C-alpha cells in the first residue's frame, strides 16, 4: 500500500535534480550521484516522472547479486513466480506515480506480470476491501479467501521487544497476532503471514477489520 520502488529514493536518475551534499542534506547516501552531490528528499514520491523505470531493477540485481549477500536483500529470483499486490490509499501525499513505477519495477522482475501483478488505485475506486483483494491475489488463483462462519480467536497483543535484536529495523514495541481456532491444534500445520505496516501497525490499520 502506497509503495515506492526499492532503493529509488537513494538512486540518481538522469532527470533528477541535484543539490550539494551537506550535513543538512536529507539523503546522506546517493547511488550514482556525482561526488559531493545528492538528490532531493522523497523524490520518488513527489517527482515520479523523473524516475528512469528501466534502471529500477539494476540495484537489487547488480549490487545485491545472485543469491543475495549480507546487508542486502534476498535473491530477487525468489519473487520471479510470486503474486504481488499493490494499492494506493494515501491520496494527499502520494500522487500515484510512485506506485505505478513500483508496479513497472516488479513487471521486469516477474515471469508473467500480467497474471502475477495487481494494482488498485483506491483514490479512484470506491469501496475497496484492501486486505481481501491482497490476500485473494497473493495467495494465488487456487485459494479462495472467505470470512469465518463463526467468530474465531480474538486478536492478541504482545510485546515485540524480546524478539528484536536491532532497534533500528523500525519495529514498534507492540505487535498483534491472530491465531485461527484450528491452528491451536498442534496436529494442524498452519503457515504464518506477516503484515508489516510501514507507517505504524498500532494505529495504521484496523486490526479487527483485517482479521
C-alpha positions in Angstrom: 0.0 0.0 0.0 1.5 3.4 -1.1 4.8 1.8 -2.1 7.9 3.3 -3.7 10.3 1.3 -5.8 13.1 -0.4 -3.9 16.2 1.9 -3.4 14.6 4.5 -5.6 14.9 7.4 -3.1 18.7 7.0 -2.9 19.4 6.4 -6.6 20.3 9.1 -9.1 18.4 9.1 -12.4 19.4 11.3 -15.4 16.5 13.7 -14.9 16.9 14.1 -11.2 17.6 17.4 -9.5 20.9 17.5 -7.7 22.0 19.5 -4.7 25.2 19.8 -2.7 25.8 17.0 -0.1 26.0 18.8 3.3 25.3 17.9 6.9 21.7 19.2 6.3 21.1 17.0 3.3 18.2 14.7 3.9 19.6 12.0 1.6 23.1 11.3 3.1 23.9 8.4 0.6 23.2 8.5 -3.1 23.9 5.7 -5.5 25.2 7.1 -8.8 25.4 10.7 -7.8 28.5 12.8 -8.7 30.9 13.3 -5.8 29.7 15.9 -3.3 26.1 15.9 -4.6 22.9 14.2 -3.6 19.2 14.1 -4.6 16.0 15.6 -3.3 14.3 14.0 -0.3 11.3 11.8 -1.2 11.9 12.5 -4.9 10.4 9.2 -6.0 7.1 10.1 -4.3 7.0 13.8 -5.2 8.6 13.6 -8.7 7.8 10.1 -10.0 8.0 11.5 -13.6 11.8 11.8 -13.2 12.4 8.1 -12.4 14.0 6.1 -15.1 11.9 2.9 -14.7 14.3 0.8 -16.7 17.0 1.4 -14.1 15.0 0.3 -11.1 15.9 -3.5 -11.2 19.6 -2.7 -11.5 20.4 -2.2 -7.8 18.7 -5.3 -6.4 20.1 -7.4 -9.3 23.6 -6.0 -9.8 24.5 -4.7 -6.3 22.9 -7.4 -4.2 23.9 -10.1 -6.7 22.6 -13.5 -7.4 21.8 -15.3 -4.2 21.8 -12.1 -2.1 24.5 -11.1 0.3 24.8 -9.9 3.9 23.4 -6.4 4.4 21.4 -6.7 1.2 18.0 -8.2 0.3 17.3 -11.8 -0.6 17.9 -13.1 -4.1 15.3 -11.4 -6.4 14.8 -14.8 -8.0 12.5 -15.5 -5.0 9.8 -13.3 -6.5 10.0 -14.5 -10.1 6.9 -16.6 -9.8 5.2 -14.8 -6.8 1.9 -12.9 -6.9 2.2 -9.2 -6.0 -0.5 -6.8 -5.0 -0.1 -3.0 -4.8 -2.5 -0.3 -4.0 -2.6 3.5 -3.5 -4.6 4.7 -0.5 -2.8 7.9 0.7 -4.4 10.3 -1.7 -2.8 13.6 -0.4 0.9 12.8 -0.4 1.0 10.0 -3.0 0.1 11.3 -6.4 0.0 7.9 -8.0 3.2 7.8 -10.0 5.3 6.1 -7.3 3.0 3.1 -7.1 2.9 2.8 -10.9 6.7 2.9 -11.0 6.8 0.2 -8.4 4.4 -1.9 -10.5 6.7 -1.4 -13.5 9.8 -2.5 -11.5 8.0 -5.7 -10.4 6.9 -6.2 -14.0 10.6 -6.5 -15.0 11.3 -9.0 -12.2 8.5 -11.5 -12.6 7.8 -14.2 -15.2 4.2 -13.3 -16.1 3.5 -9.7 -15.0 0.0 -9.6 -16.5 -1.1 -12.5 -14.2 1.2 -12.1 -11.2 0.7 -8.3 -10.6 -2.4 -6.5 -9.5 -2.7 -2.8 -8.7 -5.8 -0.9 -7.4 -5.8 2.9 -7.1 -8.2 3.3 -4.1 -8.2 7.1 -4.6 -10.0 6.5 -7.9 -12.0 3.4 -6.9 -14.7 3.3 -4.1 -15.4 0.5 -1.6 -12.2 -1.5 -2.0 -11.5 -4.2 0.6 -7.7 -3.9 0.5 -7.0 -6.9 2.7 -9.3 -9.2 0.9 -8.0 -8.1 -2.5 -4.4 -8.6 -1.4 -4.9 -12.0 0.2 -7.0 -13.3 -2.7 -4.4 -12.3 -5.2 -1.2 -13.0 -3.4 -2.3 -16.5 -2.2 -2.9 -17.4 -5.8 -5.9 -18.3 -8.1 -6.5 -21.6 -6.4 -7.2 -20.1 -3.0 -10.5 -18.5 -2.0 -10.5 -16.1 0.9 -13.8 -16.3 2.8 -14.7 -14.9 6.2 -15.2 -17.5 9.0 -18.7 -18.8 9.5 -18.5 -18.3 13.3 -16.5 -15.8 15.4 -12.9 -17.0 15.9 -10.0 -16.3 18.2 -9.5 -12.6 19.1 -6.6 -10.5 18.1 -3.8 -10.9 20.6 -1.5 -8.1 21.7 2.1 -9.0 22.6 5.4 -7.3 23.4 7.9 -7.3 20.5 11.0 -6.3 22.4 12.2 -9.8 23.4 12.3 -10.7 19.7 14.1 -7.6 18.3 17.9 -7.7 18.1 18.3 -4.4 16.2 16.1 -1.5 17.3 17.0 0.4 14.0 14.9 -2.0 12.0 11.8 0.1 12.5 9.6 -2.3 14.5 7.3 -0.9 17.2 7.3 -2.3 20.7 3.7 -3.7 20.4 2.6 -6.3 17.8 -0.7 -8.1 17.0 -1.2 -11.8 16.4 -4.3 -13.6 15.1 -4.4 -17.4 15.5 -7.4 -19.2 14.0 -9.0 -21.7 16.2 -7.9 -24.6 14.0 -4.3 -23.6 14.4 -4.3 -24.1 18.2 -4.4 -27.8 17.4 -0.8 -28.9 17.3 -1.6 -31.6 14.8 -2.6 -28.9 12.3 0.2 -27.2 10.3 -0.6 -23.5 9.6 1.5 -21.1 7.7 2.4 -17.7 9.2 1.7 -14.5 7.4 3.3 -11.2 8.5 1.7 -7.9 7.9 4.3 -5.2 8.2 2.7 -1.7 8.1 5.4 0.8 7.2 3.5 3.7 8.8 2.9 2.2 12.2 1.0 -1.0 12.7 -0.5 0.0 16.0 -2.6 2.8 14.5 -2.0 2.4 10.8 -4.8 -0.1 10.2 -7.9 -1.5 11.8 -6.8 -4.9 13.2 -10.2 -6.4 13.7 -11.2 -5.4 10.2 -8.1 -7.0 8.8 -8.9 -10.3 10.6 
